[in-house]
Amino acid sequence: MQLMNRIQPDTKMTFELEEFLFHYINEDGLTVMCMTDKAIQKKIAFAFMQDVKKQLLVSYTLRELENARAYQLTTFADKLREKTIYYNGNPIAINDKTDELVKELHGLKDAMVENLDKLIERDGKIEVILQKAESLSTYSKTYRQRLIGFLIAVMACGGFTFDSC
């Protein structure tokens, strides 16, 4: 009973007692607790308790849970046994929010690396295009100067027939 006195509202915690860990989740006035040995990862225990809490709220109203007396929720025993077997038998398959965030971050990192690669590739292409544009600009200036010189010669020589030259 001393353990129950240590539970704080709206918290998730783990207490150690000899070779066992006592985990609990207290949210919205409802406390879900489990006991594990030290070999079980905390994330598995907390995923188990979140799942049990979710199933409790699906099966019972909050009022029924608040007013429940000892052994009154025996209809939940089969669901609890099923969850216990699943979480004890599939520790690798258990994903918590941290695992999901890590997967999202890896996906985001991969997308950013791909975008940077494309940007670097485009930058190389842009440099080639800029070099070609500069070359065309130089060619255009040379052509314009020659054209102006030709037009001056045409006007000085009396037209395109060059009769005066």
C-alpha positions as CSV (number, residue, x, y, z in Angstrom):
1,M,0.0,0.0,0.0
2,Q,3.0,2.3,0.5
3,L,3.5,2.3,-3.2
4,M,0.0,3.6,-3.9
5,N,0.7,6.6,-1.6
6,R,3.7,7.5,-3.8
7,I,1.6,7.8,-7.0
8,Q,1.3,11.4,-8.2
9,P,-1.5,12.7,-10.4
10,D,-0.8,12.9,-14.2
11,T,2.6,11.2,-14.1
12,K,4.3,8.2,-15.5
13,M,7.0,6.7,-13.3
14,T,8.9,3.6,-12.3
15,F,9.8,2.5,-8.8
16,E,12.5,-0.1,-8.1
17,L,12.1,-2.6,-5.3
18,E,14.7,-5.2,-5.0
19,E,14.8,-7.1,-8.3
20,F,11.5,-5.8,-9.5
21,L,10.3,-2.6,-11.2
22,F,6.8,-1.1,-10.6
23,H,5.7,1.1,-13.4
24,Y,2.6,3.2,-13.4
25,I,0.7,5.7,-15.5
26,N,-1.7,8.1,-13.8
27,E,-3.8,10.1,-16.2
28,D,-7.3,11.7,-15.8
29,G,-7.7,10.1,-12.4
30,L,-7.1,6.6,-13.7
31,T,-4.0,4.6,-12.6
32,V,-2.6,1.6,-14.5
33,M,0.2,-0.2,-12.9
34,C,2.4,-3.2,-13.7
35,M,5.3,-5.1,-12.2
36,T,8.3,-6.4,-14.2
37,D,11.7,-7.7,-13.6
38,K,14.7,-5.6,-14.5
39,A,15.2,-7.4,-17.7
40,I,12.1,-5.9,-19.3
41,Q,12.6,-2.6,-21.1
42,K,10.6,0.3,-19.7
43,K,9.2,1.2,-23.1
44,I,7.5,-2.3,-23.3
45,A,6.0,-1.9,-19.8
46,F,4.7,1.6,-20.7
47,A,3.3,0.5,-24.1
48,F,1.6,-2.4,-22.3
49,M,0.0,-0.1,-19.7
50,Q,-1.1,2.4,-22.4
51,D,-2.7,-0.4,-24.3
52,V,-4.4,-1.8,-21.1
53,K,-5.7,1.7,-20.3
54,K,-7.0,2.2,-23.8
55,Q,-8.8,-1.2,-23.6
56,L,-10.2,-0.4,-20.1
57,L,-11.7,2.9,-21.4
58,V,-13.2,1.0,-24.4
59,S,-14.7,-1.6,-22.1
60,Y,-15.9,0.5,-19.2
61,T,-16.9,4.1,-18.6
62,L,-14.8,6.2,-16.3
63,R,-17.6,6.3,-13.8
64,E,-17.7,2.4,-13.7
65,L,-13.9,2.3,-13.2
66,E,-14.0,4.9,-10.4
67,N,-16.8,3.0,-8.6
68,A,-15.5,-0.5,-9.2
69,R,-14.9,-2.7,-6.1
70,A,-12.5,-5.5,-5.7
71,Y,-13.0,-8.3,-8.3
72,Q,-15.8,-6.4,-10.0
73,L,-13.9,-6.1,-13.3
74,T,-13.3,-9.8,-13.7
75,T,-14.8,-9.6,-17.3
76,F,-11.6,-7.8,-18.2
77,A,-9.3,-10.6,-17.1
78,D,-9.3,-12.4,-20.5
79,K,-8.4,-9.1,-22.3
80,L,-5.6,-8.5,-19.7
81,R,-4.3,-12.0,-20.1
82,E,-4.3,-11.6,-23.9
83,K,-2.3,-8.3,-23.7
84,T,0.1,-9.8,-21.2
85,I,0.8,-12.8,-23.5
86,Y,1.3,-10.5,-26.5
87,Y,3.7,-8.0,-24.8
88,N,5.7,-10.8,-23.1
89,G,6.0,-12.7,-26.4
90,N,6.7,-9.8,-28.9
91,P,9.1,-7.4,-27.3
92,I,10.8,-6.6,-30.6
93,A,7.4,-5.7,-32.2
94,I,6.5,-3.1,-29.6
95,N,6.9,0.4,-30.9
96,D,6.4,3.4,-28.7
97,K,6.2,7.1,-29.8
98,T,10.0,7.4,-29.5
99,D,10.5,4.6,-32.1
100,E,8.0,6.2,-34.4
101,L,9.7,9.6,-34.1
102,V,13.1,8.1,-34.8
103,K,11.7,6.5,-38.0
104,E,10.1,9.8,-39.1
105,L,13.4,11.6,-38.4
106,H,15.4,9.0,-40.5
107,G,12.9,9.4,-43.3
108,L,13.2,13.2,-43.1
109,K,17.0,13.0,-43.0
110,D,17.0,10.7,-46.1
111,A,14.7,13.2,-47.9
112,M,16.9,16.1,-47.0
113,V,20.0,14.3,-48.2
114,E,18.3,13.5,-51.5
115,N,17.2,17.1,-51.9
116,L,20.7,18.3,-51.2
117,D,22.1,15.9,-53.8
118,K,19.6,17.2,-56.4
119,L,20.5,20.8,-55.4
120,I,24.2,20.1,-55.8
121,E,23.6,18.4,-59.2
122,R,21.4,21.4,-60.3
123,D,24.1,23.8,-59.2
124,G,26.6,22.1,-61.5
125,K,24.1,22.3,-64.3
126,I,23.5,26.0,-63.5
127,E,27.2,26.7,-63.7
128,V,27.4,25.1,-67.2
129,I,24.4,27.2,-68.3
130,L,26.0,30.4,-66.9
131,Q,29.2,29.7,-68.7
132,K,27.3,29.2,-72.0
133,A,25.3,32.4,-71.3
134,E,28.5,34.3,-70.8
135,S,29.9,32.8,-74.0
136,L,26.8,33.8,-75.9
137,S,26.9,37.3,-74.5
138,T,30.6,37.7,-75.6
139,Y,29.7,36.4,-79.0
140,S,26.7,38.7,-79.2
141,K,28.9,41.8,-78.3
142,T,31.5,40.8,-81.0
143,Y,28.7,40.3,-83.6
144,R,27.2,43.7,-82.7
145,Q,30.6,45.5,-83.0
146,R,31.2,43.9,-86.4
147,L,27.7,44.7,-87.5
148,I,28.1,48.3,-86.5
149,G,31.4,48.5,-88.3
150,F,29.8,47.0,-91.4
151,L,26.9,49.4,-91.4
152,I,29.3,52.4,-91.0
153,A,31.3,51.1,-94.0
154,V,28.0,50.7,-96.0
155,M,27.0,54.2,-95.3
156,A,30.4,55.6,-96.0
157,C,30.7,53.8,-99.3
158,G,27.3,54.9,-100.6
159,G,25.1,52.0,-99.8
160,F,25.2,48.2,-100.3
161,T,26.6,48.5,-103.8
162,F,29.9,50.1,-102.4
163,D,30.1,52.5,-105.4
164,S,32.0,55.2,-103.5
165,C,34.7,52.8,-102.1
